[in-house]
Structure formats: C-alpha cells, structure tokens
Amino acid sequence: MPGKSKGGAKEKVKRHVSPRAPAGRKAATAPTRAGKSSKLKLPRETADRRAARALRILARLRECYPDATTALHHRSPYELLVATILSAQCTDERVNMVTPNLFRRYPDARALAEADPAELEAAIRSTGFFRNKTKSLLGMACMVRDEFSDGIPQTMDELLRLPGVARKTANCVLGTWYGKNEGIVVDTHVGRVTMRLKLALSARTDKDAERIERDLMEIFPRETWTWLAHALIEHGRKVCIARKPKCELCPLAPDCPSAFTFGNAKSE
Ligand code: SF4
C-alpha cells in the first residue's frame, strides 16, 4: 500500500519551451497569485474542448507523476486517518516527524481512545491547532472503538460521521488505503492548480473545495480520481507553486490558460 511519495517525479518534469497561446486568446489582464479571482480574458471554451484539454493534462500528469501518492507515512488505515487529521494546516513533513512516536504510544484506535488528553496534546503540539486536533482524535478514536468495532470505516457516509473528518480526509483514506474512488481530495494545492488550469468553472475561488471537487469529478474519469489528486498536489508543490509558478518548466503550459501570467517570461 502507499506510503511515502516517490521522489523520481520531479526529475521527470521536463523543461517546456515556448508554449504558444491557442489562436484567438487575448492577453491576460492581471496575474493572480493563487488563481483566486483571475481576470484573464479568454474566449469561451466549449465543454468538449475543455474535456479534451483535461484529458491532455491528465496524460501529461501521468507521464510526470506516475506513482503519485500521499507523502504521509502510514502502515494502516488507522495511521493514515490520524496522519490526515493532523495534516490540517500543517506540512506533511511536520506530521511525519510527530507520528512515529504517536503511533508507538497509541498503536490503534482503542489505545488512542484511552489517551490522556494532556499527553496527547503535548505529543501533537508542533502540528498546530493541537487542542482542536486532540478533540478530533479522541472523538474519532472513541467512535471507532464503540461503533465500528475498532475498524476504520470504509464508506464515505460512515467516515463523515467521525469527529474531525470531512470529505478531504475521507477521500484520502478511501482512495489511498481502500482503493475506492469516491471523490477527489481538494487541498490547497489542488484548489490552486485546478483554478489556474480553469478546470473548475463553478468555483469562484480556490478555497471553494466543494465546487472544485464536483467540477473535477465531472471532467475526469473516476478511476483516476485518487491518483489525480496526489499528482496535482505534487505538481503544486514542485512546479505550480503558490507565490510564483514555474511556468517555464511546466509540462501543462500548452493547456494552461494562466501560463506566463505571473510576471514570469516564456523561454525563447
Ligand atoms: Fe501552473 Fe503550469 Fe499553469 Fe504555470 S503553466 S500556472 S505552473 S499549471
């Protein structure tokens, strides 16, 4: 099962040379930092053209990040669920520093349910929002112990009943551990990258995770959903970074309406 993400993908991101804007595209009027409220003036794209563009993007992501998966270290659905809850507002690297000790002390949901709240707070303090996360972890562990016979639920409806678990976390556990493509993880990277790619048309900002997920589910084949989210996260971390995306290195540039609109110039 998936564990730490493979490091080879970065090397596979090839330098892209001088992508040409599609015929008829007008110049961008204002670069955006995170795809929040793009003012790009683009010709209207038909649904068919957008679908075809999405498939080309999918193919390029497949070439660049064939083994994309979560960077959160885990060996069981319990560990993945705990790590994903801890990853809210925190880097995966920081979570990976905390979880080895945490999983030694609380190896399963039953042990976690009986944890002393103050000790648990201290153990996860460096991940931020530790009081709320402690409540979520204890609530989740108690419900798993009392209502799911110590097993991590395998359906969206059941996972969403657990304290601290919303669709992003449920999608991650269902897709990454159980291999069920129930939805698409939309985190800060997926939101930003897909808004820049103009693939989530009903969302107004990159924070509108619900609409972004719905739009992506309509346009991408279901069997790709889990991998796609991990690939977009990796792309967002390595290339389409928040402050200044590396469009000159981006293999998606020919199909990205936002390419080179951030004050970065094309290679000649
Ligand atoms: Fe992001 Fe690539 Fe588009 Fe640049 S070309 S905005 S790096 S997806």
Residues whose N, C-alpha, C, O or C-beta is under 5 A from the ligand:
A	BS01	SF4	R196 V239 C240 P245 K246 C247 C250 L252 A253 C256 S258 A259 F260
